[in-house]
Structure formats: structure tokens, C-alpha cells
Amino acid sequence: MAAAASRFGGGGRRGATNILAQLRHGQLSGHGLTRGAQITEALLKERDKQAKWNGIPLLLQKLYENSHPNSDFSQCQNILKEISPLLSVEAMAFVTDDRKPAQESTYPNTYTFDLFGGVDLLVEILMRPTLITQKKKQKISDDLIKDCLSILYNTCICTEGVTKRLAERNDFVLFLFTLMTNKKTFLQTATLIEDILGVKKEMIQLDDIPNLASLVSSFDQQQLANFCRILAVTISELDTGSDDKHTLLAKNAQQKKHLGPSRAEINQATLLNIPGFIERLCKLATRKVSETTGTSSFLQELEEWYTWLDNALVLDALMRVASEEAEQSSTESSDESGLANTSTRTQLPQSMKIMHEIMYKLEVLYVLCVLLMGRQRNQVHKMIAEFKLIPGLNNLFDKLIWRKHSASALVLHGHNQNCDCSPDITLKIQFLRLLQSFSDHHENKYLLLNSQELNELSAISLKANIPEADAVVNTDRSLVCDGKRGLLTRLLQVMKKEPAESSFRFWQARAVESFLRGTTSYADQMFLLKRGLLEHILYCIVDSECKSRDVLQSYFDLLGELMKFNIDAFKRFNKYINTDEKFQIFLNQINSSLVDSNMLVRCITLSLDRFENQSDAKVAEVLSECHLLSYMSQMSMRMSFLFRLINIIHVQTLTQSSCISFPYWKETVSILLSPDRTSPCAIVSYIDEAYMDIDRDFAEE
């Protein structure tokens, strides 16, 4: 501590060093000198210049004297106006320096402010009206609240440990939510809450927030979208940082440890019980750009954000584009659009409107996605179907979600349009994750189609002489996509056009695969096969020789779902993979990582077993012609795959993605381990007698 303090001591002056040491010791122990107000003004003045405190301890002492219980706070704001610039300049430096590790020597003003009790004093000032029992409550002005919040935020980002210290005060965290009812202080409050919740060890319970339902109902649409940033932290399961947390072994241990619902699950239920909450999210997610209102108020909000450091870089880019567009329009004829005589402050450019809408929709889609994966999944499904989320997103697909980049497309400062951090790209990924969660093992997946496409599914079933799926029959046609194409078909179209190196390929494949998961549906497979999906996947695997393991796995998994038990799919496969060279490349891709391709290998094996037990002439023809089925029909090949698969699986890393019940797994294991050598399903029947006792012999040695 002495070494750190000496940096402020002006050549190692003992007096300044001792003061800092005593303050820090008092704050840690709770005894002795705990705040700057306890130090005499004369001593502070004497040491200020040598220690380079820039008058901060003296200003804090004045602030303390003018914020006692009977004070009217009239002088507090003037004092904070002097302190604020000293801290904001360091916070701006912290942000523009790519958030370098905060050290007291790098940001001495914020460090001094905290060391002399500034953070605790601002918390007291903010909360004092709630702690006084007098009939006449003290009133703090909105401007004073905003200044307090801004200074707290600046200190949090520049001084290590401040955010965690605030997070430990549950009373203060819950109090901050009450400040969100005031529109003038909403933005500053929301940003500080988000930072605090991000480091809080224990997740807060939304039920503890006073009057949560009325708080949420008081939000306008912009505030609700910003509030979703906070909600994201409270409804997502905390990441322990362990790579094996998704294994069956880890899940089993977790279930034994936590018998009841987690805090995140409780918070999800709390949100669903707020009247109109899901409906408002659906409206916000599907709102068109032209429907956005409050242009002038949004510009005013932008000005506040511009000084709000966490968003400064984003807004810098937004405002710069706005200025450029305003300048460009001023050179055009004023008779054409009227923009030439309109300043940036009154006319919001379309590009900024789009970015504004994208950034808000990001937060909303994330919350909906998390809720779709929670315990109340069926309830959420019913609600978002009723409020027409899917057809609404379908109408936004071309113009907003998968819009083409223009030369003036907005990107984050220091990034480019193809950067994974850009809002455009993040929105696309979040959209694909939502589709994946929505479709996975749920009958509502057919809402991704339009009425004509549903009729096509029915026709496929009729032609194949198989029963139509109940989910297709029961789908409410008033809730499906409208227009010429449904959302699934639109996704397939952009999937085919995606560049080989695109980061979207993984998520696109996962979203389409989720539509096929569950009970195998011939009609669903044929619907996708008719649109050339199989050929596109094979092109990516074989012709472009995809190298990304994540993308390869997603393609193998999708291929497995698409081909499972479908003789037409194997026929199309054989037509595309029509040379020995292509077939060898395909096998090499499978064998290069059996972990990634194991689902496809199992799909081929199971399909072969079913085909061999059918007497259909068409099936027999494909069996005799298909390279892939002929290859897998060789016992030596199947045994080789089985041996390698068994050797790469361990109980510590085993996960279940198979939809097979556990009793069936146990029954299968019992059959495999049966001692009956006459059983063709028992492993022992494939082991020569001479090798049976090898393990026992080794054990005896």
C-alpha cells in the first residue's frame, strides 16, 4: 500500500503516504480513519499539491458537509460539477485505450475519489430520502441524481473493485431499480445496473424489486428494450467457466445438488407473470423501422448517450454518419426532399433509424430466446405464436434482418461490416438462435411456413401414402407466415448464397436442423430436399472442402437428420457424389473427426438396417447402386466405426442428444453385455474363445 500511495505523495512525502495508508486500512477494517471528511481541512490543503490530489479530498469534504440529513442539497450539484470533469477525462481515456487494466497510477483522480470515501458518500446521498422517516421526505433533483450516477459509473470502470463493492450492497442494487421510473435518469441508471449485475456473485431475484410489474408497465418501448439488457443477466444461467458443465455426469451432479428451480428459472417465471410483457416484446421485435416514433426525443437521448461513456464509441459513429448525411443532403436540391434546410437535430437519418432498431431488437430477441429454452417453454411458445412473432420477423427478413450492406451501413468505431462484433452480424446470429430454440422438438415449428407451403407438406404425405403429421393438421393457419415465402424458405435461400468463410454457416445449419429434430418426418425431409438443401450441404463438405470443425459438425448433423430413413435422400446423395474422387473426399471429411461426424455415421447405419429389412423395389434399387450404403453394408467397415466410436467416448464427456429414453439405453447395454455367445447382438459372440480370459489373467498377475 505504501508503495502505491507514494505515487501520489509528491516525491514520497511521508504525510501524504500515511494519510492514504490510514484511510485504506480504516476502510478495510472498519476502524479508525474511514473517510476523508474525518481529516482536517488544513491538513488536506497542506498535502493536496504535493500529493497531486487535484483538490478532490477538499471537494468531498464540502460535499459531505452539504449533504447532511437536514440539508437541502442545493450546493451538492455545484460541488459535483467540479469533481465530474476530473473523473470523466480518465474514464474517456479508459474507453479509448481499449479498456486497459485499471490501476491507481493510471487513473489517479478516480482512485483518489474512491479512497477518500467518494463512492460511499454518493450512495448515501442517493439513498438518503428512502432512509429518513420524517413525514416530509427530502427531494433530490433529477440533475443531481444523474451527476451522482455518472460519477459512480466513471469510478466503477476506472477503479478496480468498486463495481464488486457496490454489487455486494443488495439494498443499493434494488434501490437503483426504483430510479428507473424516472425517464430523465433512466439511461444512467440502466447502464450502472447492467455493470453491477455483471460482476455480482449471486443473481438477484426479480421478485425483490419493489413494484416490478408497474415499473415495467411504465416503460416506453425504447426503455423496455434497454431494460432487456438488464433482464438478460437475471434470466441466464450463470457460466461457471467449466468446459464439462454440459456432460451427463455434470448434469446429474447438479440435479442432485439443486433439487428446486434455479434463480434464473424463478426470474423467468416472474417475467412471464407480468401482464402484457411477452406481447410488448413481440411487438417491439417485429416493429418496422418506419413505425419508430419520438425522433426528437431519441436525438435527445443520443446526446445523453454520447456523454455516457460505455456507448460513446457507438454513438460517435452514429452521429458522424448523421452529420455526413446531413452535409450530403445540403448539396442536393431542397425541392426534392426538404432535407437541405433541416438540421441533424430535427431530422434523423434512415441509416441511424435502422441501427437504432437493430440494437434494440438484439436485446429483445435474446430475452425471448432464453425464455424459449426455459421451464415454461410451452407457455412462451403459446404466447409468441398468439402475438405473431414469427410472421412479424418474416416481414422484416429482407429489409432489416438479412438486409444487404450499403456503403453507408453503420458499424462500430474501429470495426468493419464483417466484424463479428457489429450489431448487424450479432442480430443475424441472435435471430438464427431464436429460430433454433423455437423449432427444436416443438409442433409450433410449422409456423415458419406459409399456407401454401403447409399445403405442399400435405401433398407430399398424400403422394407417399403416409399419414399427415398431426402438428401440420393442427397448425393455426391465421398464425403462419404470410407473403410468397415462409421464414424457413427464406433462410434456405440466404444459406445457399452465403460465402464459404461466413460465420453464419454454423448457425444457419443449426436453425434448419432444429426444424427436423424429433420424430423423423418424411414430408419435412422432402420439403427441404426439393429445395436443394442436400446438394448444397454436399457442395460445402466435398467441393469447397470446408475446414471449420464447428461448421463441419453442423453440416454432418443436418445431413444426418435430412437423410435418416429417407431412401430418396440416399438416391440424391448418390447422384451428387458420382465419382470415386468425390466419395473419397466425403469419407476423408468424416474420418478426419469422428466426434463431429458420429451422428451422421449412426444415421447411415440405422437407415441401412431399416432398408435391408424392406421388400420395396425402389429401396432395393438404391441399395444396390448407392456408394454410401454399399460401403456401410460391409461388416468390416461397421465394426471399424463401432470400435473407433467406443474408444473416443468416456463417461466423463458423454452427452445425450439422441432423444432415446434412459431405460432403453440400459436395456441396450444389457443386451450388448449378455454372456450368451449364441446371441448375434451380444459383444461376446464376436470375441474368440482364446481371448475371453485375457483381462482375468492380467488381473491375477
N, C-alpha and C positions, 0 to 999 in steps of 0.2 A: 504493500500500500504506500509506504514512504517513497519508494522509487517512482510510482505512478504520480503521487501527489507532487513530487518535486518538479515535475514538468510544468506545474502551474506556479511554482514557488519563486520564480524570478531569480535564477542563479542558486536555487537550493536554500532559500531563506527558511530558517527553522520555524519561524512563526506561522507562515502560511502552511507549511507541511504539517505542523502539529494540529492546526485547526482542521484540515482535511482528514487527518488520521483520526482525530477525536470524533468528528462527525460520522465518518463511516463506521467506526466502532460502535458509536451510540445507536446508529440505525440498525446495525446487525444484532446488537444485544438488547436494545430497548432501554438501556440505562445511560445516564449522563447526557451528553450533548447530542441531541437527535435532530435539531433543525436550526437553520441559520438565524431565525428570529431570536434564539437564545444568546446569540453573540452580540456584544455591544456595537453600536453604530460606529463609535470612534475606532474600534479595532478593525472593523470591516473596511472603513475608509483608509486606514493606515496600510492595510495589506493589499488592497484592491489593485493598485497599479503594478506593484512588483509581481503579484500572482497572476496578472492578466485575466482577471475575472470579468472585466468589462462592465462593472457595476451591477452585475446580476444579483449577488447576495444582498446588496443595499436595496435594490428594487423589490426583491422578495420580502425583505423586512417591512417595507412600506405596504406591500400588498397584504401582508399578514395583519398589520395594524388597521388597515381599512376594510377588512373583511370579517371583523368580529361579529358575534350574533346580533348586536343591535345596530350594525352598520347598514347604510342604505346602498352600499356598493358603488356609489357614484364615482369614486376615484379609482376603483379597481380597473376599469376598462382603459383608462389613460395609462396606468402602470403597465398593463399587458401590451398596450400598443408600443411601448418602449422595448419590452422583452421580446416580443414576437419576431421582429426582423433579425435579431441576433441568432435566433434558432432556425428560422426559415431558410436563411442563406446556407446553413450547414446541411439542412435536410435536402435542399435542392442539389447541393454538391453530392450528397449521398446517392440520390436517384440518378443523377447524370454520370456518376462514376460507376455505374452498373452495380450499385449496392455492395460496395466493398465492406469487409468485416468492420463493425463499429468498434472503435477504440477511443478512449478518452482523449488521447493525444491528437486524434484526427478531428474530433468534433468537441472541442473543449467547452463551448458555450452550453450545449445541451447536457454535457456531463456535469458541469458546474450547477446548472439549473436543477438537475435531479439531486445532486449531492447536498445542496442547501435546502432541500425539502420542497422544491417547487411542484413536483408531481403530486405529492400528498396534499399540498395546500390547494391546488386546483380541484382535486377530487372533493375536498371538504367544501370548497365554495360551491361547486355544482350540486352537491347533495344536501347542503345546509337547510334549504327550505323544507326538505322531507323529514328532517330530524327535529325541527322546532315544534313544540306542542302548543305554542301560542295560537289564539284564535285568528289573529291577523298574520297570515303567512308572508314571509319575505318573497319579493318578486325579483327575479334576475332577468335582465333584458336579454332578448334573443342575440344581440350582438356580443354581449359578454359570454354567453354560452358558446357561441361559435368560436370566439377567441380562445376560450379555455380548451375546447375540443381540438382546435387546430394545433395549439402549443403541445397538448398531450400527445397528439399523433406524431408531430415532428420529433418529440423526445423519444417516443417509442421506436421510431425507425433508426435513430442515430445512436441511442444508448442501450447497450446490451442489458437485458434483464428487466427493463421497465415494463414491457408488454406482459411478461410472465407474472410480474408482481401484481399488475392490475388484474390479470386473469384469475388470480387466487382470491380476489375480493368478489365473491358472488353477489354481495349486496350492490356493489357498484355496477357489475355487469348487467344485472336485472334492472337497475335504475336507468342505465343507458337506453334500454328499450322504451322507457316512458318518454324519453326526449324525442323519439321518432314520430310522436303525434304532431309535433310542430314542423310544418313544412319548411320553415326558414332554417331549421337546424338539422333537417333530416339527413342530408347528404354527408355532413361531417360526422354525425352520429353513426350512420350506417358503416362508413369506412373504418372508423375506430373499432366498432363492434366486430367487424369482419377480421381485423388484425388480431384482436384479443382472443376471439374464439379459435383462431388458427393455431394458437400456442397453448390453449387451455388443456390441462391434462385430463380432466373429467368433463364429458359432454354435458351441457346444460339441459334441463328439461323444459320444454316449451310451456308445459303446464304451469311452471312457476312464474312466467311472465304475467304481470298484472293486466287483466282485461285484454288478453291476446286477440280474441275474436273481434272486439270493437276496434282494436289497434289496426288489424289487417283490413277491416272494412273501411277504415278511414283513409287508406292509401289510394292515391290515384294510380293509373296504370303504370306510369313511369316508376313510381315509388315501389309498387308491388314487384316489378321486375328487379329493381335493386335489392329489395328485401329477399328475393330468391337467392342472391349471392350468400346471404347470411344463413338462410334455411339449408343450403347445400351442406354446410358444416354440421348442422344439427340432425340431419336425417341419413347421413352416410356413415357406414360402419367405420370405426377408426382403424387405420392401417398400422399394424404392429411392426411393419418392416420385415416380417419373416417371409421367406420365399415359399415355405411349405404350409402356409396357413390354409390353403385350399385342398390339401390332401384329405383323404377319408380318415386317416389316423388323427390328423389335427382337428377335423370337424367333430369326430367322435369325442375327443378330449374336451373340446369347447362346449359341446352339448351337455356333457356330464357336469361341467363346472358351472354353466349358466343354464339353469332349468327354465327360467322365465324369459320373457322378451327383453331384448337389449334396450338401452336408452334411445338408440336411433329408431328402433321399431315403435317404441312408445310415442316418440315425437312424430313419426309418420301418421300414426293413428290420430294424434291430436290435430294435425293439419286437416285430415280428412273430415273431422268433425266440425270444422269451421264452415258455417253456411256460405255457399257460393264460391268457396276458394278454388276448387278444381275448374268450375265453369269460367271464372275470371282468367285462370291460367290458359285455358284453351282459347279463349277469345284473344288474349294477348299474343299467344303463339301463332295464331292464324290471321292476325290483323294485317291488312295490306299497308304498304308504305304510304299510299295516298290518304289513308284513313287517320294517320297520326295527326294529333291536334296539339294546340298550345305551342306554336312555333316560337313566339316571342318569349314565352316562359322557359322554353327549352334553351334558347340562347342565353338567357339569364343564368340558367343552371350551368351552362357550359363555362360561363365566366367564373362561376364559383369553383367548378372542377379544375379550371386552369390554374388556380392557386392551390388546389388540393393535390398535394404532390404525387400521390400514388397514381393519379391519372394524367399527370402533366404531359408526359410524352405522347400519349394517345391524343389528347386534346390539342397539343401543339400541331400534330399532323392534320387534325380535323380543321382547325382554324386556318392553317396555312393554305389548305386546299380551298377553303371558303373564300379566302382573300384572292387567291389566284383566279377562281371562277368569277368573282365579282369584277376583277380587273379586266378579265377577258370579255365579259358581257358589256362592259362600259365602252368597248371599242366597236360594238355592234350597233346596229340601228335601234334606237329606242322605240321605234314604232312596232318592232317585231314582238318583243316580249315584255317591255316595260321594265326590264331589269336594270337598264343603264342608269336610271335615276333612283335606284333603290339600294340602300347600303346593306352591308353584310348583317347588320344588327336587326334588320327587319325582314330580310329575305333569306331563308335557309336553303342552301343548295341541295339539289336532289341527291348528290353523292353523300352528303352528310346525313340526310334523312335515312338513306339506306344503311349506312354504317351504324347509326343510332339504333335502328330497328334490329339489325343483326346482333349487336351487343346485348340488347335486352332479350331477344329470343333465345340466345345461348343459355342464359340463366334459367329461363322458364323450361326449356326442353330438358335441361339437366335434372331439375326437380321432378318433372313428370316421369323421366326415365327411372330415377331412383324409386319413386313410388310404384312404378310398374313392376319392379323386381322385389317388392316388399311383401309382407304377410297379407296385406289387404289387396293383393293384386287383382282379384276378381272384381272387387268393389271399384277400384280405379279404372279397370277396363270398361266396366259398365258405364261409368260416368263420362270418360273421354269419348266413348262411342256415341253416347247420347248428345254430347256437346260438339260432335262432328269435328274432332281434331284432325282425323286422317284426311277427309275431303278438303279441309281447310289448308292443310300442308300441301296437298296435291295441287291446289290452285296457286300456291306460292312457289312451286318447284322451279319453274323456268326463270321467273323474274327475280327471285330472291335467294332461294336455297342453292340452286345449281346455276346461278347466273354466270354469264361469260365475263371475264375480267376486261375492263376497259383501260385505256391509258391513264385515266384519272382515278382508277379504283383506289380506295383508301387503304393504306397499310400502316402498321405500327412504325414509329420512328426507328430507324436503324434496321428495318427488316424489309423483305420483299414480298411480292404477291404469292410466291411459292413456299414461303416460310411456314412451318407447322404452327408458329405462334400467332399467325394472322387470324383476325376474327372470322374472315371468310372461310378459311380452312377448318377452323375449330367448329364453326356452325355446321359444316357438312358432316364432320365426324360425329358431332352430337346428334344430328338428325339420323344418321345411319345407326347409331347406338339405340336411339329411340325405336326405330323400325325393328331392330333385332329383339329388343325387350318386348315389344308389342306383339310380334308374330310368334315368338317361341312357345310352342305347346299350348296355343290358345285358339279357340274356334273363331274369335274375332279377326283372325288374320285375313279373312276373306273380305274385310272392309278395305283392304289395299287394292281391290279390283273395282271396276265399274260394272254396271248392269250387263253390258254386252259381254264382258269377259267372264262374268259368272255364268251367263248362258253358254259360253264356249266350254266351260268346265262340265256343264250338264251334258252337252253334246258329246264330249269325249267319253264320258261314262256310258252314255246310251250306245254309242258306236261300239264300245268294247264289251257291251253287255254285262256291265258290273253295276252294283247299286250306287246311286249318287250319295255322296257324303252328307250326313245329317247336318253338319255345320254349314254346308253350302245351301241346303234347302231352307235352313232356319235363319239365314242371314237377312237382316232387315234391309231391303233394297233402298230405303229412304236415307240410310246412313252411309252408303258406299260412296266411292269416288264418283265425281261427275266428269264431264269432258270426254274427249276422244280416247284417252288412255288413263289407266289407273296408276297408282303410285308405284306398284311393283314393276309394271311395264316401263315406266319412265326410268326407274332405277336400272333396269336391264339395258336400256338404250345408252345411258351415260357410262355404264360399266364397259360396254364394248368400245367406246371411244376413249377410254382412259389411257393415258400414256403408260408405257411399260414401267417407268420408275415412280409412278404416282403412289403417294402414301395412302390414297383412298382404297386401293385394291383390296387390302385386308378387310376393311370394314364393309365394303360392298359385298364381298363374298360371304361374310358372316351374316349380313342382313338377309340376303337371299336364302342362305342355308337355313336360317331360323324359320322361314316360311315352309320349308319341307320337313322340319323336325316333327317328331311324334309318330303317330301311326302312318305307315307308308301309304301314300295316296297316288295311285297310277295317274289319275286325272291331273293332279298338281304337277307331277313329273312331266307329263306330256305337254301341258300348258307351257312349261319352260323350255322343253326340248324343241317345240315348234318355233320358238323364238331364237333358236341357235345358241342356247347357253352352253351346251356340251361342247360344241365346236370351239367356242370362244375360250373355254377353260383349257381345252387340249392345246389350243394355239399358244396360250400363255405358258403352259407347262413344257410343251415339246418344242414348238417353233421359236419362241423367244427365250426358251431355257431359263425360266425365272430362277434367280439366285437367292432371293429373300426367303428365309426359313418360315417366317410368320405368314407371308403371302402364300407360299407353297402349301403350308399346312391348311390354310383356309380353303385353298382350291381343292386339295385332296378330300377334305371333309365334305365340301359342297358336291364334288363329283360322286362321292360315296352315297350321299342322300339322293342325288339325281338318278343314279343307276341302280340302286338297290331293288332287286327282284323285277327289274323292268327289261324285258327282252329287247324291246325297241331301242332302248338306250345302248345296249351292247352291240346291236346291229349298226347303229350310227357311229359308235366308237370304232368299230372295225372298218367302216367306210372311210373315216378320217385318218386313222392310224393304218395306212395301207401299204407301208413299206417296212422291211426289216430294220432299216436305219431309224425310222420314227419310233418303232416299237422298242428298240434298244434304248433310245433316249428316254422314253417313258419309264422303262424298267430302272434305268440308272437313277432317275429322279426319285423313284420310290425307294430304291435300295440305299440311296445316299443318306436318308434319315428315316428309318423305320418308325421312329417315335412319331414323326409328323404324318406319315402315310398309313399308320396302322389301321385307322378307321376304314380307309378305302380297301385295304387288304382283306379285312374281315368282311366288308360288304361284298366283295367279289367272291369270297369263299362261300358265304351264306347263299348268295344268289346262285352260284354253281350247284350247290346242294339241292336247291329247290328246282332248278331247271332239269337236273338229271332225273328227278322223280316225276316229271311231267311227260305226258304222251302226245303233246301238241306237235304237229308237223312243223310249224313255224319255229318253235323252240328248238326242235331237233336240227333244223337247217342252220340256225345261228350257232348252235353248239358245235357243229362240225366246221364252220367257217371262221369263227371269231378267234383271232390270235390270242387274246387275253384269256378267254375261257379255256382254250386248249392248253395254254401254258399252266394255268392254275389247276387243271384236271390231273396233272402229273402228281402222283403221291409224293415223290421226292421233293417237288417244289413246295407243296403244302407243309411237309414236315420241316423243311428248311425254314420257312417263315415262322412256323409254330415254335421251333427251337429258339430262333432269334428273339421272338416276341417275349417268350417266357424269361429269357435271360436279361432283358432290359427292364423288366417290371419288378419292383420291390414294394413291399407293403408300406414302407415309409413314404413312397412317392405315388402310391396308387390313388387315382381319382375315378369317380364314376360319372360318365357322360352317355350312358348307354340305355337308360330307361328300363333296365331289367331289374326286377324285384330281387331283394337280397336273398329270400328263401330259395329262389330259382338258382342264384349263384351257388348257394350251399349245396343244393341238390346236384348241380353240375360237378362241383368239386368231389362230392361223394362218389359219383359215377366214375370220374376220372381216376380216383384213387382206389377203386374197387379191386380186391385181391383176385377176382375171377378172371383167370387167364383166357377163358373162352369168350369173354365179352369184347366185341370189337371197339367199344367205347372206353375201355379201361387201358390206362397207360401201360400197365404191367404186361398186357398181351403183346406189346411191341418190343419188350426187352428180353433178350435171350436169357435162358436159364443160367448160363455160366456167369452172367453179370449181376444176378439178383442179390448176391450176398456181399458185394464189394463194400458197401457202406458199413455193414456189420463187421466185416473183417478189419477195416481201418479203425473202427471204434474200439475193437478189442485190443488192437496194437497200442 
